[in-house]
Amino acid sequence: MWFWTFFQGILLFTNAFAILNEDRFLARRGWTLAEMSRERRSTLKGQVVGLIHACQFLRLPLILFNIITIIVKLFSG
């Protein structure tokens, strides 16, 4: 049962990263992938920017995981 709760937590965390708008929110703070040079991508900030970019890139699988989670929650209660 803890695995399902852990999966839902990761899914919510990924949803939060996927909805961040790069132009309105991230560019003001210098957190865009274009601003990261090759050397700076290995830093913690570069890794987080890469994670945010990957979450935004994989929106379609994220939508499918959300649909599956909603259906399971509807049937299981």
N, C-alpha and C positions, 0 to 999 in steps of 0.2 A: 504494500500500500504506500510506503514511503517513496517508491520509485515514481508513482503517478503524481504525487505532490511535488516531487523534485522536477519532473517533466513540465508540470504546469508553471512552476516558478521560472524555469529556463525559458519557456515560451513567452511568459509575460515580460521578462527581461529583454528578449529578442524583439518583441513587439515595440518596446520602448525605444530601442535603437533604430528600428526600421522607420519610425514616424518622424525622426529628426530631419528637418529640412536643412540641406547643406547650404543653400543660399541665405536663408533668413537667420539661422541659428548658429551653424558651425563656422561659416566664413567670418563672422564678426570676431570670433575668438581665435582664429587661425588654426582651426581643426579640420581643414580640407585635405584630401589626399593629394591634390595638385601642389600644395605648399610644402609637403613633406619631400625632402630630397632623399636620395638612396641611403645616405648615412644616417639620417634622422629616423628612418622607418624602423630601425632596430631598438629605438628607445621605447619606454612605456607609453608615451604619448603617441608615437607612431603606430604602436601595436593597437592601441584603442581606436585610433582613426581608421586603421585597416579593418578592425572588427565592425565598426559602425558602417563602413562602406560595404562590407560583405553582407551585413544584415539588410541593407537597402537593396543590394543586388539580388538577393534571394527572396524577394517578396512573394512570388508565386508559391514556392513550397511552404512558406510561412502561412499563407492563406489556407492552404490545404491542411496543415497541422492544426490551425485554429478551427476549421470546420470539423475535423475529426474529434478534437477535444470537446467541442460544443455538443456533438452528437452523443459522445460517450457520457457526458455529464447529464444530458437529457434522459438517457435510458437508465443510468445508474443512480441518479438522484443526487 
